[in-house]
Amino acid sequence: MHQKPFSTAKDALDILDTAWASGTVRQSVLKRLALLSCSDSSFSEQADAVLGDLLVNANVTPDVYNMVGSQAIRSKQFDKAKVYLERAFRLTRGNPMVLNNLALALVRSSSPDLERALQLTQDALVILPDHPDVLSTRAEVFVAMKRWEEARGDLEESLLERPDDTDNRRLLAKICDEMGETSLADTHRRRVSEIESMLD
């Protein structure tokens, strides 16, 4: 369902504060605050401060930290994502999606930690063998390490499950370029254009 935008910071935070106090929609409040804190709106900093206060003072589960961190990844705020996902990781080291999301934040952050990101994806794949999301993340780590063949293997395996994944095809095009396979790279780029034109 489309959510109506808030007109002012005070309106947004007052409404969310009332919802939080009701005790019935706390997950929704945190999700909305996470969206606002990662947005380009004029009150993202205020939303971020309120979100921080709630997370400090509430009994927060790893799923909440993972949700906030995942939203930061979608908003391309990878350093912020890393902070929240590290908290989720400390609370639950066996959740494969937390492992995957933290690996993604680590490889895309301003100070990448590629070795740790790789280990996190390996750990996640022990729990969820051949999972397409985790294979894609590990491939991204391999690309950052310039381990082209290993990245290609993971992406091709992931595409068996998700043949229309444009992010994977873009990475494959990059890998093919690096390996001198220009024609195959162009084929992947054409397929990306075809998929995107169908979505328009």
C-alpha positions in Angstrom: 0.0 0.0 0.0 1.3 3.5 -0.9 2.1 5.5 2.2 1.1 9.2 2.2 4.2 11.4 2.6 4.5 13.6 5.7 4.3 17.3 5.2 6.6 18.4 8.0 9.2 16.8 10.3 6.9 17.6 13.3 3.9 15.9 11.7 6.0 12.8 10.8 7.6 12.4 14.2 4.4 13.2 16.2 2.4 10.6 14.3 5.1 8.0 14.6 5.5 8.8 18.3 1.8 8.3 18.9 1.9 5.0 16.9 4.9 3.9 19.0 3.1 4.7 22.3 0.1 2.7 21.2 2.3 -0.4 21.4 0.5 -2.2 18.6 2.4 -1.2 15.4 5.9 -0.9 16.6 7.5 -2.8 13.8 5.7 -0.5 11.3 6.9 2.6 13.1 10.5 1.4 13.1 10.2 0.5 9.4 8.8 4.0 8.5 11.5 5.7 10.6 14.1 3.6 8.8 12.7 4.7 5.5 12.7 8.3 6.6 16.2 8.2 8.1 17.6 6.9 4.8 15.6 9.3 2.6 16.6 12.6 1.0 13.8 14.4 2.9 14.5 17.5 4.9 13.9 15.7 8.2 16.0 12.5 7.6 18.4 13.6 10.3 15.6 14.1 12.9 14.1 10.7 11.9 17.5 9.1 12.3 17.9 10.6 15.8 14.4 9.4 16.8 15.1 5.9 15.4 18.4 5.8 17.3 16.6 6.7 20.6 13.9 4.0 20.1 16.5 1.4 19.2 18.5 2.2 22.3 15.6 2.3 24.7 13.5 -0.6 23.3 14.0 -4.3 23.5 15.2 -4.7 19.9 15.4 -8.0 18.1 18.0 -8.9 15.5 15.3 -8.9 12.9 14.7 -5.2 13.6 18.4 -4.3 13.2 18.4 -6.4 10.0 15.4 -4.6 8.7 16.9 -1.1 9.3 20.2 -2.2 7.9 18.5 -3.7 4.8 16.7 -0.4 4.2 20.0 1.5 4.4 21.5 -0.9 1.8 18.5 -0.2 -0.5 19.1 3.5 0.0 22.8 3.0 -0.8 23.9 4.2 2.7 26.3 1.3 3.2 28.2 2.7 6.2 24.9 3.2 8.0 23.8 -0.3 7.0 27.0 -1.7 8.4 26.4 -0.2 11.9 22.9 -1.8 12.2 23.8 -5.1 10.6 26.8 -5.5 13.0 24.3 -5.1 15.8 22.1 -7.8 14.3 25.2 -10.0 13.8 26.2 -9.7 17.5 22.8 -10.8 18.6 22.4 -13.7 16.2 25.5 -15.1 14.4 23.5 -17.9 12.7 21.0 -16.0 10.7 22.0 -16.4 7.0 20.2 -13.3 5.8 22.0 -11.2 8.4 25.3 -12.8 7.3 24.5 -12.0 3.7 23.4 -8.4 4.3 26.4 -7.6 6.5 28.7 -9.0 3.8 27.0 -6.8 1.2 27.4 -3.7 3.5 31.0 -4.6 4.0 31.9 -5.0 0.4 30.1 -1.7 -0.6 31.1 0.4 2.3 33.6 3.3 2.1 36.1 1.0 3.9 35.5 -2.4 2.4 36.5 -5.5 4.4 36.6 -8.1 1.6 38.1 -11.0 3.5 35.4 -10.7 6.2 32.7 -10.2 3.7 33.8 -13.4 1.9 33.8 -15.4 5.2 30.3 -14.2 6.0 29.0 -15.4 2.6 30.8 -18.7 3.1 29.1 -19.1 6.5 25.7 -18.2 5.0 26.1 -20.8 2.2 26.8 -23.5 4.8 23.3 -22.8 6.2 21.6 -22.1 2.8 23.6 -23.9 0.2 23.3 -22.5 -3.3 21.0 -19.6 -2.2 20.8 -17.2 -5.2 21.0 -14.0 -3.0 24.1 -15.3 -1.2 25.7 -16.5 -4.4 25.2 -13.0 -5.8 26.7 -11.4 -2.8 29.7 -13.7 -2.8 30.1 -13.0 -6.5 30.2 -9.3 -5.8 33.0 -9.9 -3.2 34.9 -12.0 -5.8 34.5 -9.1 -8.3 36.0 -6.7 -5.8 38.8 -9.1 -5.3 39.2 -9.5 -9.1 38.6 -13.2 -8.8 36.7 -13.2 -12.1 36.2 -17.0 -12.7 34.8 -17.6 -9.2 32.5 -14.6 -9.5 31.3 -15.9 -12.9 30.6 -19.3 -11.5 28.4 -17.9 -8.6 26.5 -15.5 -10.9 25.8 -18.2 -13.5 24.5 -20.5 -10.7 22.4 -17.7 -9.3 20.9 -17.0 -12.7 19.7 -20.5 -13.0 17.2 -19.6 -10.3 16.7 -15.9 -11.4 17.4 -15.5 -15.1 16.0 -12.0 -15.1 18.2 -10.6 -12.4 19.6 -7.5 -14.0 22.2 -6.8 -11.3 23.7 -10.2 -11.8 23.8 -9.7 -15.6 25.5 -6.4 -15.2 28.1 -8.0 -13.0 28.5 -10.8 -15.6 29.0 -8.2 -18.3 31.7 -6.5 -16.2 33.4 -9.9 -15.7 33.3 -10.8 -19.4 34.8 -7.4 -20.2 37.6 -8.0 -17.8 38.2 -11.4 -19.3 38.3 -10.1 -22.8 34.9 -11.7 -23.8 33.4 -8.6 -25.3 30.7 -10.3 -27.3 29.4 -12.2 -24.3 29.5 -9.0 -22.2 27.4 -7.3 -24.9 24.9 -10.2 -24.9 24.4 -9.7 -21.1 23.9 -6.0 -21.6 21.4 -6.5 -24.3 19.5 -8.9 -22.1 19.5 -6.3 -19.3 18.0 -3.8 -21.7 15.3 -6.3 -22.8 14.3 -7.1 -19.2 14.2 -3.4 -18.3 12.1 -2.5 -21.3 9.5 -5.2 -20.3 9.3 -3.6 -16.9 8.6 -0.1 -18.2 
